[in-house]
Every structure is written in C-alpha cells, then in structure tokens.
Amino acid sequence: MTQLSDYRVLSFDVYGTLVDWEGGILAAIQPTLDKNNAQFSRKHLLTIYHELEREQQTKTPEMPYHQLLTTLLPQFASRLGLAAPSQEECNQFGESVGSWPAFPDTVDALKCLSKHYKLVVLSNVDRASFAKTNAGSLEGFPFDLIITAQDVGSYKPDLRNFEYMLKAVKSTFDIEPSRVLQTAQSQFHDHHPASKIGIKSAWIERPGASMGNLSDNIYDWRFDTMGDMAKAIGAGQ
C-alpha cells in the first residue's frame, strides 16, 4: 500500500498527538514550581518527567494513569530538589489530565478524517481520564473505538497494546491489520513498537515536541500537524 487512501482505520495516540501532552504537564507542575519559587527550562522538566513516567509505567503497568501521575509528583519534586508536595497537590496533578488542551487543529482534522476512516483511540491513559478529555477539549468527538492502557493492562510501547488494538479492530469492524495506520507523535511509544509488528504509521511530528523522541525516526508518512494530514487526505494523497 502506497497511498493514505488505502487504509481504513487510523489508530491514534491521543496525548502528544491530538492533545498537548507537554503543555499539559508543564501547566500541571507549575503550582509546585511556584510554591518553591523554582524555575527550570522546559527541556529539563520534560526530560525528567518522561524518564520518571517511563520507569513507573514499566514498574506498575496495571496502575491507572491518573494514579500513576499522583505517584510521580513526589518523585518529580525530589529530582528537582523541591519540597515534597502535599497529598492534595499530588491528587490535583493526577486529575489534571482531563483539562489538558487539544491542539487547535485537532477537532476539525478529526471531523475531516472521520469521513474517510474509522478512528480508533489507543491511549496510555485510563478510561476516566480519557472520558474527561473527550468531553472537554476534544468536544465530545465520537471515536469509533476507544482503547486505553487500563483496558489492556500495560502501557505502550508494550507490543500487547498494539496486538490488542488489532484484534479489537478485526472483531469490531472486520478490518485486517494491513489496513490500520498508527497515527502518532511519539517515536518511543508508537512508531517503533508499531513497526515491530508490521503496522505502518503516520508521524505527526508536532514541531517543538521532545517527549518520546528518538534518534532513529520510523514512519511511512510525516506531517507537522493533524490539520496537515487532513488536508493531504482531502487532496487525495
């Protein structure tokens, strides 16, 4: 298959691709930084956060994402040399997921793409957190299938998440794996593992993004934004 129009399903990473994951994390940590009168570069904060998140997801793959965030804040503060946050601060950090903003091009792009594809969510968050996002910044968009890490019992880049998605797509829509296109920003969480089981991918690079980047970029198509991908589909590429 050499054209985007050959595919029937887009499997989306959400946070980082459709929703501003990095901006959401930075906004959620800001009260803790303010309380400590601390300032760090965006890159430093995101590098530490991504490292801690990856370690915790590997250690506790069954832990729902909002609980995982609650667990991460004390570790995050400690690595930054800050005072230990209160339980209330930790809870607020965990609950912040539902308020992270969608990228400005996301909802219109999804509406356009839904005319051509089944749209599937394959996210590392939990069901409740995604429901809040979907009702909030994603404006209640009606995805055709929603799969979270909580449903699978593991976090991407675990291959089980992708295998689970392919089986669900086959049983729900009777669509073969060769017609599924993984659509995501993160090379670490999505493109590299997807390629290991033969899933083609569209890289939504989101210029300026850093979490999930790797030195080796794997992809079959590349766009800066979801809006750019929707335009390419509309133009028949």
Contacts in CASP RR format, 6 or more apart in sequence:
PFRMAT RR
TARGET T0000
AUTHOR 0000-0000-0000
METHOD contacts of the structure
MODEL  1
MTQLSDYRVLSFDVYGTLVDWEGGILAAIQPTLDKNNAQFSRKHLLTIYH
ELEREQQTKTPEMPYHQLLTTLLPQFASRLGLAAPSQEECNQFGESVGSW
PAFPDTVDALKCLSKHYKLVVLSNVDRASFAKTNAGSLEGFPFDLIITAQ
DVGSYKPDLRNFEYMLKAVKSTFDIEPSRVLQTAQSQFHDHHPASKIGIK
SAWIERPGASMGNLSDNIYDWRFDTMGDMAKAIGAGQ
1 7 0 8 1.000
1 178 0 8 1.000
1 179 0 8 1.000
1 200 0 8 1.000
3 236 0 8 1.000
3 237 0 8 1.000
4 181 0 8 1.000
4 202 0 8 1.000
4 221 0 8 1.000
4 229 0 8 1.000
4 232 0 8 1.000
4 233 0 8 1.000
4 236 0 8 1.000
4 237 0 8 1.000
5 116 0 8 1.000
5 233 0 8 1.000
5 236 0 8 1.000
5 237 0 8 1.000
6 179 0 8 1.000
7 117 0 8 1.000
7 179 0 8 1.000
7 180 0 8 1.000
7 181 0 8 1.000
7 200 0 8 1.000
8 117 0 8 1.000
8 118 0 8 1.000
8 173 0 8 1.000
8 175 0 8 1.000
8 179 0 8 1.000
8 180 0 8 1.000
9 117 0 8 1.000
9 118 0 8 1.000
9 119 0 8 1.000
9 120 0 8 1.000
9 169 0 8 1.000
9 173 0 8 1.000
9 175 0 8 1.000
9 179 0 8 1.000
9 180 0 8 1.000
9 181 0 8 1.000
10 113 0 8 1.000
10 117 0 8 1.000
10 118 0 8 1.000
10 119 0 8 1.000
10 120 0 8 1.000
10 180 0 8 1.000
10 181 0 8 1.000
10 183 0 8 1.000
10 202 0 8 1.000
11 120 0 8 1.000
11 121 0 8 1.000
11 122 0 8 1.000
11 165 0 8 1.000
11 169 0 8 1.000
11 180 0 8 1.000
11 181 0 8 1.000
11 182 0 8 1.000
11 183 0 8 1.000
11 199 0 8 1.000
12 18 0 8 1.000
12 119 0 8 1.000
12 120 0 8 1.000
12 121 0 8 1.000
12 122 0 8 1.000
12 123 0 8 1.000
12 183 0 8 1.000
12 184 0 8 1.000
13 122 0 8 1.000
13 123 0 8 1.000
13 124 0 8 1.000
13 156 0 8 1.000
13 182 0 8 1.000
13 183 0 8 1.000
13 184 0 8 1.000
13 185 0 8 1.000
13 186 0 8 1.000
13 189 0 8 1.000
13 190 0 8 1.000
14 121 0 8 1.000
14 123 0 8 1.000
14 125 0 8 1.000
14 130 0 8 1.000
14 133 0 8 1.000
15 21 0 8 1.000
15 97 0 8 1.000
15 100 0 8 1.000
15 123 0 8 1.000
15 124 0 8 1.000
15 125 0 8 1.000
15 133 0 8 1.000
16 22 0 8 1.000
16 184 0 8 1.000
16 185 0 8 1.000
16 186 0 8 1.000
16 206 0 8 1.000
16 209 0 8 1.000
16 211 0 8 1.000
17 183 0 8 1.000
17 184 0 8 1.000
17 185 0 8 1.000
17 186 0 8 1.000
17 204 0 8 1.000
17 206 0 8 1.000
17 226 0 8 1.000
18 102 0 8 1.000
18 103 0 8 1.000
18 106 0 8 1.000
18 110 0 8 1.000
18 138 0 8 1.000
18 226 0 8 1.000
19 100 0 8 1.000
19 101 0 8 1.000
19 102 0 8 1.000
19 103 0 8 1.000
19 106 0 8 1.000
19 133 0 8 1.000
19 137 0 8 1.000
19 138 0 8 1.000
20 100 0 8 1.000
20 101 0 8 1.000
20 102 0 8 1.000
20 103 0 8 1.000
21 100 0 8 1.000
21 211 0 8 1.000
22 42 0 8 1.000
22 46 0 8 1.000
22 209 0 8 1.000
22 210 0 8 1.000
22 211 0 8 1.000
23 100 0 8 1.000
23 101 0 8 1.000
24 96 0 8 1.000
24 99 0 8 1.000
24 100 0 8 1.000
24 101 0 8 1.000
25 45 0 8 1.000
25 46 0 8 1.000
25 49 0 8 1.000
25 100 0 8 1.000
26 42 0 8 1.000
26 45 0 8 1.000
26 46 0 8 1.000
27 96 0 8 1.000
27 100 0 8 1.000
28 69 0 8 1.000
28 92 0 8 1.000
28 93 0 8 1.000
28 94 0 8 1.000
28 96 0 8 1.000
28 100 0 8 1.000
29 45 0 8 1.000
29 49 0 8 1.000
29 73 0 8 1.000
29 76 0 8 1.000
29 93 0 8 1.000
31 89 0 8 1.000
31 92 0 8 1.000
32 73 0 8 1.000
32 76 0 8 1.000
32 77 0 8 1.000
32 82 0 8 1.000
32 85 0 8 1.000
32 89 0 8 1.000
32 93 0 8 1.000
33 39 0 8 1.000
33 40 0 8 1.000
33 82 0 8 1.000
35 83 0 8 1.000
35 89 0 8 1.000
36 77 0 8 1.000
36 82 0 8 1.000
36 83 0 8 1.000
38 80 0 8 1.000
38 82 0 8 1.000
40 80 0 8 1.000
43 210 0 8 1.000
45 80 0 8 1.000
46 210 0 8 1.000
46 211 0 8 1.000
47 210 0 8 1.000
48 76 0 8 1.000
48 79 0 8 1.000
48 80 0 8 1.000
49 72 0 8 1.000
49 76 0 8 1.000
49 211 0 8 1.000
50 210 0 8 1.000
50 211 0 8 1.000
50 212 0 8 1.000
52 72 0 8 1.000
52 75 0 8 1.000
52 76 0 8 1.000
52 79 0 8 1.000
53 68 0 8 1.000
53 72 0 8 1.000
54 188 0 8 1.000
56 63 0 8 1.000
56 68 0 8 1.000
56 71 0 8 1.000
56 72 0 8 1.000
56 75 0 8 1.000
57 68 0 8 1.000
57 124 0 8 1.000
57 149 0 8 1.000
57 155 0 8 1.000
58 155 0 8 1.000
60 68 0 8 1.000
60 71 0 8 1.000
61 149 0 8 1.000
61 153 0 8 1.000
61 154 0 8 1.000
61 155 0 8 1.000
61 158 0 8 1.000
62 153 0 8 1.000
62 154 0 8 1.000
63 71 0 8 1.000
64 126 0 8 1.000
64 127 0 8 1.000
64 128 0 8 1.000
64 129 0 8 1.000
64 149 0 8 1.000
64 150 0 8 1.000
65 97 0 8 1.000
65 124 0 8 1.000
65 125 0 8 1.000
65 126 0 8 1.000
65 129 0 8 1.000
65 148 0 8 1.000
65 149 0 8 1.000
65 150 0 8 1.000
66 94 0 8 1.000
66 95 0 8 1.000
66 97 0 8 1.000
66 125 0 8 1.000
66 126 0 8 1.000
66 128 0 8 1.000
66 129 0 8 1.000
67 94 0 8 1.000
67 126 0 8 1.000
69 93 0 8 1.000
69 94 0 8 1.000
69 96 0 8 1.000
69 97 0 8 1.000
70 90 0 8 1.000
70 91 0 8 1.000
70 93 0 8 1.000
70 94 0 8 1.000
71 90 0 8 1.000
72 93 0 8 1.000
73 85 0 8 1.000
73 89 0 8 1.000
73 90 0 8 1.000
73 93 0 8 1.000
73 94 0 8 1.000
74 84 0 8 1.000
74 85 0 8 1.000
74 90 0 8 1.000
77 83 0 8 1.000
77 84 0 8 1.000
77 85 0 8 1.000
78 84 0 8 1.000
85 93 0 8 1.000
97 125 0 8 1.000
97 129 0 8 1.000
97 132 0 8 1.000
97 133 0 8 1.000
98 129 0 8 1.000
98 132 0 8 1.000
98 133 0 8 1.000
98 136 0 8 1.000
98 137 0 8 1.000
99 132 0 8 1.000
99 137 0 8 1.000
100 133 0 8 1.000
100 137 0 8 1.000
101 137 0 8 1.000
102 133 0 8 1.000
102 137 0 8 1.000
102 138 0 8 1.000
102 139 0 8 1.000
103 206 0 8 1.000
103 225 0 8 1.000
103 226 0 8 1.000
105 225 0 8 1.000
105 226 0 8 1.000
105 227 0 8 1.000
105 228 0 8 1.000
105 230 0 8 1.000
106 138 0 8 1.000
106 226 0 8 1.000
106 227 0 8 1.000
107 138 0 8 1.000
107 139 0 8 1.000
107 141 0 8 1.000
108 227 0 8 1.000
108 230 0 8 1.000
109 225 0 8 1.000
109 226 0 8 1.000
109 227 0 8 1.000
109 229 0 8 1.000
109 230 0 8 1.000
110 119 0 8 1.000
110 138 0 8 1.000
110 141 0 8 1.000
110 226 0 8 1.000
111 141 0 8 1.000
112 227 0 8 1.000
112 230 0 8 1.000
112 233 0 8 1.000
112 234 0 8 1.000
113 119 0 8 1.000
113 226 0 8 1.000
113 229 0 8 1.000
113 230 0 8 1.000
113 233 0 8 1.000
114 142 0 8 1.000
116 233 0 8 1.000
116 234 0 8 1.000
118 144 0 8 1.000
118 145 0 8 1.000
118 169 0 8 1.000
118 173 0 8 1.000
118 175 0 8 1.000
119 143 0 8 1.000
119 144 0 8 1.000
120 143 0 8 1.000
120 144 0 8 1.000
120 145 0 8 1.000
120 146 0 8 1.000
120 147 0 8 1.000
120 165 0 8 1.000
120 168 0 8 1.000
120 169 0 8 1.000
120 180 0 8 1.000
121 130 0 8 1.000
121 143 0 8 1.000
121 145 0 8 1.000
121 146 0 8 1.000
121 147 0 8 1.000
121 148 0 8 1.000
122 147 0 8 1.000
122 156 0 8 1.000
122 161 0 8 1.000
122 162 0 8 1.000
122 165 0 8 1.000
122 182 0 8 1.000
123 130 0 8 1.000
123 146 0 8 1.000
123 147 0 8 1.000
123 148 0 8 1.000
123 149 0 8 1.000
124 148 0 8 1.000
124 149 0 8 1.000
124 155 0 8 1.000
124 156 0 8 1.000
124 189 0 8 1.000
125 133 0 8 1.000
125 148 0 8 1.000
125 149 0 8 1.000
125 150 0 8 1.000
126 148 0 8 1.000
126 149 0 8 1.000
126 150 0 8 1.000
127 146 0 8 1.000
127 148 0 8 1.000
127 150 0 8 1.000
127 151 0 8 1.000
130 146 0 8 1.000
130 148 0 8 1.000
134 140 0 8 1.000
134 141 0 8 1.000
134 143 0 8 1.000
134 146 0 8 1.000
144 172 0 8 1.000
144 173 0 8 1.000
145 168 0 8 1.000
145 169 0 8 1.000
145 172 0 8 1.000
145 173 0 8 1.000
147 161 0 8 1.000
147 164 0 8 1.000
147 165 0 8 1.000
147 168 0 8 1.000
149 155 0 8 1.000
149 156 0 8 1.000
149 161 0 8 1.000
151 164 0 8 1.000
152 158 0 8 1.000
152 160 0 8 1.000
152 161 0 8 1.000
152 164 0 8 1.000
153 160 0 8 1.000
154 160 0 8 1.000
154 161 0 8 1.000
155 161 0 8 1.000
156 162 0 8 1.000
156 189 0 8 1.000
156 190 0 8 1.000
156 193 0 8 1.000
157 188 0 8 1.000
157 189 0 8 1.000
157 190 0 8 1.000
157 192 0 8 1.000
157 193 0 8 1.000
158 193 0 8 1.000
159 193 0 8 1.000
159 196 0 8 1.000
159 197 0 8 1.000
161 193 0 8 1.000
162 182 0 8 1.000
162 193 0 8 1.000
162 194 0 8 1.000
162 197 0 8 1.000
162 199 0 8 1.000
163 197 0 8 1.000
165 180 0 8 1.000
166 177 0 8 1.000
166 180 0 8 1.000
166 197 0 8 1.000
166 199 0 8 1.000
169 175 0 8 1.000
169 177 0 8 1.000
169 180 0 8 1.000
170 176 0 8 1.000
170 177 0 8 1.000
177 198 0 8 1.000
177 199 0 8 1.000
180 199 0 8 1.000
180 200 0 8 1.000
181 199 0 8 1.000
181 200 0 8 1.000
181 201 0 8 1.000
181 202 0 8 1.000
181 220 0 8 1.000
182 190 0 8 1.000
182 191 0 8 1.000
182 194 0 8 1.000
182 199 0 8 1.000
182 200 0 8 1.000
182 201 0 8 1.000
182 202 0 8 1.000
183 201 0 8 1.000
183 202 0 8 1.000
183 204 0 8 1.000
183 229 0 8 1.000
184 190 0 8 1.000
184 191 0 8 1.000
184 194 0 8 1.000
184 201 0 8 1.000
184 202 0 8 1.000
184 203 0 8 1.000
184 204 0 8 1.000
185 203 0 8 1.000
185 204 0 8 1.000
185 205 0 8 1.000
185 206 0 8 1.000
185 209 0 8 1.000
185 212 0 8 1.000
186 211 0 8 1.000
186 212 0 8 1.000
186 213 0 8 1.000
187 203 0 8 1.000
187 212 0 8 1.000
187 213 0 8 1.000
187 214 0 8 1.000
187 216 0 8 1.000
187 217 0 8 1.000
187 218 0 8 1.000
188 212 0 8 1.000
188 213 0 8 1.000
188 214 0 8 1.000
189 212 0 8 1.000
190 201 0 8 1.000
191 201 0 8 1.000
191 203 0 8 1.000
191 217 0 8 1.000
191 218 0 8 1.000
191 219 0 8 1.000
192 214 0 8 1.000
192 216 0 8 1.000
192 218 0 8 1.000
194 200 0 8 1.000
194 201 0 8 1.000
195 201 0 8 1.000
195 218 0 8 1.000
200 220 0 8 1.000
201 218 0 8 1.000
201 219 0 8 1.000
201 220 0 8 1.000
201 221 0 8 1.000
202 219 0 8 1.000
202 220 0 8 1.000
202 221 0 8 1.000
202 222 0 8 1.000
202 223 0 8 1.000
202 229 0 8 1.000
203 217 0 8 1.000
203 219 0 8 1.000
203 221 0 8 1.000
203 222 0 8 1.000
203 223 0 8 1.000
204 223 0 8 1.000
204 224 0 8 1.000
204 225 0 8 1.000
204 226 0 8 1.000
204 229 0 8 1.000
205 222 0 8 1.000
205 223 0 8 1.000
205 224 0 8 1.000
206 224 0 8 1.000
206 225 0 8 1.000
207 224 0 8 1.000
221 229 0 8 1.000
221 232 0 8 1.000
223 229 0 8 1.000
223 232 0 8 1.000
END
